[in-house]
Amino acid sequence: MANDGGPADIATTAAAPDEVLATVGPRLRALRQQRGVTLAQLAAATGISVSTLSRLEAGGRRPTLELLLALARFHRVPLDDLVGAPETGDPRVHARPVVRFGITIVPLTRRPGGVQAYKMIYPARMPAGEPAQQVHEGYEWLYVLSGRCRLLLGPHDLTLDAGEVAEFDTRTPHWFGNPLDTPLEILSLFGPQGERLHVRARPSPVRRDPDPA
């Protein structure tokens, strides 16, 4: 979800990047108008400024993954709907990677609303440049599949190794990326504001010794 490593262009395998980007603005405007939401209301709910939203809809600003994820969460639609991925009648999830500055985002869920899952693959030392913490509505859960993840969360500078998990309210300033020269893979889950994620395990059955003969 949002990956918070800075702005980047969106590209998909379904069409050339410029063709995809040219259709995002009209889709955003149509979706907002269908729901009867003003730019001011959308800005208040997502933390994105009115001027940025207006430029996105008019095609004057290239959309970033962070902006699209925030808008997809608000409208409760899959990210594919905003970038114009082709429809499929197959109920199985067909992952269509989204690439931004070499960072590959693979959507793992298609249902609108609720928790959304993404696999995120970072090349070495990405995102490049000085970390810039972001805030937005939502709740996030990160699991490091392989590599090492640097997470800036408020005043804290944390390092997550493979198998470690971080869970936080995205209204807290945050940024995460790959500090190493080896790839990083993350499983990222996003939920609506206040929707925490819980892991439950079934207790092992109690073993009983057989009755003595």
C-alpha positions in Angstrom: 0.0 0.0 0.0 1.1 2.0 0.3 4.8 2.2 -0.2 6.0 5.5 1.2 9.3 5.8 -0.6 8.4 8.9 -2.7 6.7 9.7 -6.0 7.1 7.5 -9.1 5.4 6.7 -12.3 2.9 3.9 -12.7 3.3 1.2 -15.4 1.5 -2.0 -16.0 2.0 -4.9 -18.3 -1.4 -4.5 -19.9 -0.6 -1.2 -21.8 2.2 1.3 -22.3 2.6 3.6 -19.2 1.5 6.8 -20.9 -1.7 5.1 -22.2 -2.5 3.9 -18.8 -1.8 7.2 -17.1 -3.9 9.1 -19.6 -7.0 7.2 -18.4 -6.5 7.5 -14.7 -7.7 11.1 -14.3 -11.1 10.6 -16.0 -11.7 7.4 -14.0 -10.9 9.2 -10.7 -13.3 12.1 -11.6 -16.1 9.8 -12.7 -15.8 7.6 -9.6 -15.8 10.6 -7.3 -18.9 12.2 -9.0 -20.7 8.8 -9.0 -20.4 8.8 -5.2 -21.4 12.4 -4.9 -18.2 13.4 -3.1 -16.6 16.9 -3.5 -12.9 17.5 -3.8 -12.9 19.0 -0.4 -14.5 16.0 1.2 -12.1 13.6 -0.6 -9.2 15.7 0.5 -10.3 15.6 4.1 -10.7 11.8 4.0 -7.5 10.9 2.3 -5.1 13.6 3.4 -4.4 14.5 -0.2 -4.7 18.3 -1.0 -7.5 19.6 -3.1 -5.1 21.0 -5.6 -3.3 17.6 -6.0 -6.7 15.9 -6.5 -7.8 18.4 -9.0 -4.5 18.1 -11.0 -4.8 14.3 -10.9 -8.3 14.4 -12.3 -7.3 16.9 -15.0 -4.2 14.9 -16.0 -1.9 17.7 -14.8 -0.1 15.4 -12.3 1.2 11.9 -12.9 -0.4 9.6 -10.3 1.9 7.8 -7.8 1.2 4.4 -6.2 0.7 6.1 -2.8 -1.9 8.5 -4.1 -3.8 5.7 -6.0 -3.8 3.4 -3.0 -5.2 6.1 -0.8 -8.0 6.8 -3.4 -8.7 3.1 -3.9 -9.1 2.6 -0.2 -11.5 5.6 0.1 -13.6 4.5 -2.9 -13.4 0.8 -1.8 -12.4 -0.4 -5.2 -9.5 -2.6 -6.4 -6.4 -0.7 -7.6 -6.9 -2.3 -11.0 -10.1 -0.3 -11.5 -8.2 3.0 -11.2 -5.5 2.0 -13.8 -7.8 0.3 -16.2 -6.7 -3.3 -16.0 -8.8 -5.6 -18.2 -11.8 -7.4 -16.6 -11.6 -11.1 -16.0 -14.4 -13.6 -15.2 -12.0 -16.0 -13.6 -12.6 -15.9 -9.8 -8.9 -16.6 -9.1 -6.6 -13.7 -8.4 -4.5 -12.8 -11.4 -1.6 -10.7 -10.2 -0.8 -7.7 -12.4 2.3 -6.1 -11.1 2.6 -2.3 -10.9 6.1 -1.0 -11.2 7.4 2.3 -9.7 11.0 3.3 -10.0 11.9 -0.4 -10.2 9.8 -1.3 -7.1 7.3 -4.1 -8.1 3.9 -4.1 -6.4 1.9 -7.3 -6.8 -1.8 -7.0 -5.7 -3.0 -10.2 -4.0 -6.6 -9.4 -3.5 -9.4 -8.2 -5.8 -12.4 -7.7 -3.5 -13.3 -4.0 -2.9 -13.1 -2.6 0.6 -11.7 -4.3 3.7 -8.2 -5.5 4.0 -6.1 -5.4 0.8 -2.9 -7.5 0.4 0.2 -6.7 -1.7 3.6 -8.3 -2.3 6.3 -5.6 -2.6 9.7 -6.3 -4.2 12.5 -3.8 -3.7 15.8 -3.8 -5.6 18.9 -2.8 -3.7 18.9 0.6 -1.9 15.4 1.5 -2.9 13.6 3.9 -2.8 16.6 6.2 -3.6 17.0 9.6 -2.0 16.3 11.0 1.4 13.4 9.3 3.2 10.3 11.4 3.5 7.7 10.2 6.0 4.0 10.3 4.9 0.7 10.1 6.7 -2.7 8.9 5.5 -5.8 7.1 6.7 -5.6 3.4 7.3 -3.9 0.7 9.2 -0.9 -1.3 7.9 0.7 -4.6 8.6 4.1 -5.5 7.1 5.8 -8.9 7.1 9.3 -9.2 5.7 9.5 -12.3 3.4 13.2 -11.9 2.6 15.9 -9.3 3.0 15.8 -6.5 5.5 13.4 -3.5 5.7 14.1 -0.1 7.2 11.0 1.4 8.8 10.8 5.0 10.0 7.8 5.3 12.3 7.3 8.6 14.0 10.6 9.2 15.9 11.7 5.6 15.6 14.2 4.2 13.1 13.6 0.4 13.0 15.1 -2.5 11.1 13.0 -5.6 10.3 14.6 -8.8 9.3 13.0 -11.7 7.5 10.2 -13.2 9.5 9.5 -10.0 11.5 6.3 -8.0 11.5 5.4 -4.4 12.0 1.8 -3.1 12.6 0.9 0.5 12.8 -1.7 3.3 12.3 -0.8 5.1 9.1 -1.8 8.4 10.6 1.6 8.1 12.3 4.4 9.5 10.0 6.1 6.6 8.3 8.4 5.5 5.5 9.9 2.1 4.6 12.4 0.8 2.1 15.4 -1.4 1.4 18.7 -0.3 3.0 20.8 -3.2 1.7 22.5 -4.2 -1.6 20.3 -7.3 -1.8 16.6 -7.5 -2.8 13.8 -7.0 -0.2 10.4 -8.8 -0.4 7.5 -7.6 1.8 3.9 -8.8 2.3 1.8 -5.7 3.0 -1.8 -5.7 4.3 -3.8 -2.5 4.4 -7.1 -2.1 6.3 -9.5 0.8 6.8 -8.7 3.2 9.6 -9.0 1.5 13.0 -9.2 -2.1 11.5 -6.4 -3.9 13.2 -5.2 -7.3 12.0 -5.2 -10.3 14.3 -3.4 -13.6 14.0 -5.1 -16.5 15.7 -3.7 -20.0 16.2 -5.7 -23.0 17.2 -4.3 -24.6 20.5 -2.8 -28.0 20.2 -5.0 -30.8 21.4 -4.2 -32.0 25.0 -2.5 -35.4 24.9 -3.9 -37.9 27.4 -2.0 -40.8 28.6 -3.8 -44.1 28.2 -5.3 -45.7 31.2 -3.0 -48.2 32.9 -3.9 -51.8 32.0 
